[in-house]
């Protein structure tokens, strides 16, 4: 091989190798603003009924579907004005 053919081969190889460097990349995907999503969740204030029902569910040790069902029924009762008491009433200590 002559020097000219070697230089031509090197030039061709470098063009092929650098072709991918100049290729256009895909546009970046649209970013979801997770801060806005989190803020929306944080902005929803929990009602007193919701908090109380959660405390009751915690006290009973409920998890998963049982907890969801209990909280749903508890909140429904609370809205209707017939909420179950958080703790059983202590007997009156009127003994002397």
SVG drawing of the C-alpha trace seen along z (x, -y; Angstrom):
<svg xmlns="http://www.w3.org/2000/svg" viewBox="-76 -24 80 30">
<polyline fill="none" stroke="black" stroke-width="0.4" points="0.0,0.0 1.2,-3.4 1.2,-6.3 -1.7,-8.0 -3.9,-4.9 -3.2,-4.6 -4.0,-8.2 -7.2,-7.8 -8.2,-4.7 -7.5,-6.6 -9.5,-9.6 -12.4,-7.4 -12.3,-5.5 -12.3,-8.7 -15.2,-10.1 -17.2,-6.9 -16.3,-6.9 -17.1,-10.6 -20.4,-10.4 -22.2,-9.3 -20.8,-12.2 -22.6,-14.6 -25.9,-12.7 -28.8,-14.6 -30.0,-13.3 -33.7,-12.9 -35.3,-15.8 -35.4,-15.4 -38.6,-14.1 -40.9,-16.6 -40.2,-16.8 -43.0,-16.2 -42.9,-18.8 -42.9,-16.5 -42.7,-19.5 -46.1,-20.7 -47.6,-17.2 -46.3,-17.0 -47.5,-20.5 -51.0,-19.6 -51.1,-16.7 -49.7,-18.8 -52.2,-21.5 -55.1,-19.1 -55.7,-19.6 -57.1,-16.6 -60.3,-17.1 -60.7,-16.5 -62.8,-13.5 -60.1,-12.0 -57.4,-12.5 -59.6,-11.0 -60.5,-8.0 -56.8,-7.5 -56.0,-7.5 -58.7,-4.9 -57.4,-2.7 -53.9,-3.0 -55.1,-2.0 -56.8,1.1 -53.7,1.9 -55.5,2.0 -53.6,2.2 -54.4,2.2 -57.9,2.9 -59.2,3.3 -57.9,-0.1 -59.4,-1.8 -62.8,-0.2 -62.7,-1.2 -61.7,-4.8 -64.3,-5.1 -67.1,-4.0 -65.8,-6.0 -65.7,-9.2 -69.2,-8.5 -70.5,-8.1 -68.7,-11.2 -70.3,-13.3 -73.7,-11.9 -73.0,-12.9 -72.9,-9.4 -69.2,-9.0 -68.0,-6.2 -66.2,-7.5 -62.4,-7.4 -62.1,-5.5 -64.6,-3.8 -65.9,-6.1 -64.4,-5.6 -66.9,-4.8 -67.7,-7.6 -65.6,-7.7 -68.4,-9.0 -67.7,-6.5 -66.9,-8.0"/>
</svg>
